[in-house]
Amino acid sequence: MQGNNPTMPAFMKSAEARWTEGLGYRILAWFYLPGHVVFYVFIATGIYMLYQVLGPELEDLKNNLSRMVQLVLSGIIPIYVGIWFLIGAYQVLLHDIRKLFIVYHLFHDAGKVRVKGYYLKQDSFTPHEIASVKRFRIEGHWLKRINTLFARETDHFRLDLKDGRQFCFNGKDKDIESVLVRLSGKEITEQLPENWDITSMH
């Protein structure tokens, strides 16, 4: 590597090449494991509010329609919000994190590339094993994708190896494109179909 190239990203100027995703995104990804419990609290709150309407206070509320409507809405809204975002949280846990290998740290030295993915995933390969690097974009898709670890307003990248292994990179950090171009030895021009990971087109 040419350590004195002024146009080279700072993390590429040493004999070793390192890339690590921003701290904010790493915290967000790890938050999903305990964080989905928050939405159980929403649902429990809504059920409690509905119980207040349909339980012992029902007789007292029959003569106060506006108060009854207020309490009903106070119960239904938290339940709806809780269920909706709980589904989204499980989509991230069961799809983005379990199914995909989303890389948050890459280390390249002495011809070996080591990658670490969310939730204790690790792997390694050499640049000669790279088959292709492709861009992709993510959009909402009704119940198939309420939430995701990928930002929706930018390109992301999927690195494919010749043996079939795949690694995804969040393109929100623009430096990662330079790393992938250097590893693969060519510009990234291929584009995957939108939402490739939740459709039949892989």
Number of C-alpha atoms within 10 A of each C-alpha: 11 10 12 9 11 9 7 14 13 13 14 20 17 12 13 13 18 20 18 17 18 13 10 8 17 14 10 12 21 14 12 17 14 8 14 18 13 12 21 17 14 21 21 15 19 24 17 15 21 19 16 17 21 15 11 10 12 14 11 10 17 12 10 11 10 11 13 20 13 12 19 19 15 17 23 17 15 21 22 15 14 23 16 15 18 22 18 20 24 18 20 22 20 12 16 21 21 14 11 15 22 24 21 20 17 20 15 21 12 9 11 13 17 16 22 19 19 18 14 6 13 13 14 12 15 15 16 13 13 19 15 17 25 18 21 20 19 21 15 12 11 8 11 14 19 18 22 20 19 22 16 13 11 15 19 24 23 22 17 17 18 11 9 8 14 17 18 22 24 23 21 18 15 12 16 21 21 14 20 21 13 13 17 17 12 11 13 16 9 11 15 17 13 14 18 13 16 13 10 7 10 9
